[in-house]
């Protein structure tokens, strides 16, 4: 038990040393005591699967939040009037911006 605690302490010290000295995953994966830990033990297919799964979860969250937002009431008449004015001003701004941007792109 004492030896196990010593190993754990040594391992924790190595992690703290790595974290204190510009820690990077690449450096920790070359350390034999840390090599078996995540993310060092992940192959390319597992890493890609993890990235794809995170993307799908993100897209599902976007759909969920969009549906909740669309179901919410717009607010009072005054709020709707202000919202519509902001919307028309934003559209006018974007139209002007795209007009000048198109001219810039054609010139350049």
N, C-alpha and C positions, 0 to 999 in steps of 0.2 A: 504494500500500500504506500509506503514511504517513497519507494522508487517511482511508482506511478505518479505521485504528487510532484516529485522532482522533474519527471519528464514533462508533465503538464506545465510546470512553472517555466522550464526551459523553452517549451513551445510558445508559451505566452510571451516570454521575454523576446523571442525571435520575432513574433508578430509585432510587438511594440517597437522593436528596433527597426523593422521594415517600415512601419507606419511613420515613425519619426524621421526617417531618412528618404523622403520622396518616394513613398510606397507606390509600387506598381505591381499589377498582377503578373506581368512577365517575370519580374525579379522573384516573386514568391514561388512561382512554378518551378524554378530551378533549384529551390531549396529542398533537399531530400525529406526533411521533416514536415514540410507543408505540401508536398506534391500531390498527396491523395485527396486533398480537400477541393471543394467546388471553388472556383471554376477550372482548376487545373486538370481535373479528371473528365472534362467534357470534350467529346469529339465534335467535329464540324457539323454533323447531322443533328446532334442534340442541341447545339448552339443555334442553328438555323431554326429548328423546331420551336425553341424557346422564344426566339424573336418573332416568328410567325404567330405563335399563340398570344404573345403580348400585343401584337398588332390587331388580332381579332378581338381580343378583350377590349382594346381601346375603341375599335369601331362599334362594338356592341354598346359601349358606354355612351358614345356619341348619339346613337340611335335612341337609346333610353332617355337621355337628357333632352334631345330634340322633341321627342313625343311629349314629355312632361311639360316642356316650355310651350308647345303649341296648344296644349289643353288648358293652360292657365288663362284667366281672364285678362283682357287688354287693359283694363282700368277704367277710370272715370272719363267723362267727355273731354274735360280739360287735358287730361293726360293723352288721350287719343289725338286731340288737336295739335298739341306740342310735338307728339311723335310724328305725325304726318308732316309737319313743317320741317322737322329735322331730316326726315326721309327725303323730302323734295330738295332741300338744300344740299344734302349729301349727293344725290343724283346729279344735280347741276354741277357741283364741284368735280365729280368724277368725269362727267362729260367734257368739261373744260380741260381737265388734266390729261385725259386721253387724246384730245385734239392736239395739245401742245406736244405730248409725248410722241404721237404719230409723226408730227413734223420733225421732231428731233431725230427719230430713228431713220426717217427717209434721208435726212441731211447727212447723218453719220454713216 
